[in-house]
């Protein structure tokens, strides 16, 4: 690798990367909430993709429940309802329906993160059309997983409600309870 090019690139990144202090002071309550929710969506998409590669039905239900939590939180933060249309995927013979769902989840959650990043980091008004479009694809993918895995939304919401009820006394958030993760006693705490 050209060392001079590497150094120029490092210097450019150091100069152009917005300082954390500036980001924090520029956040509004809404943009911070939306960023929190979409970071949660992206993280849960990764955990759901991993769960879908296994045959553990309860793990898939848990991860979909977590994803539904963040989807609902983002919808509340943006103040929108997402159309409840079905998504059935494409006729791409190169990949399985489940693989396509995992890929689409990754792509749409990434684009959703990019839209919210522009709001939170660049102080640009949230592009609602972009956010709704990608959130609808994420929701459609989740519905497709319900169909492919024979799982119901009700199962996932109930499991999430119960899990978070174990983690947070009276379903009230605290950093201490988030760190303790009482629902994961004896398990690896992801």
Secondary structure by P-SEA (a helix, b strand, c coil): ccaaaaaaaaaaaaaccccaaaaaaaccaaaaaaaaaaaaaaaaaaaaaaaaacccaaaaaaaaaaaaaaaaaaaaaaccccccccccccccccccaaaaaaaaaaaaaaaaaaaaaaacccccccaaaaaaaaaaaaaaaaaaaaaaacccaaaaaaaaaaaaaaacccccccaaaaaacccccccccc
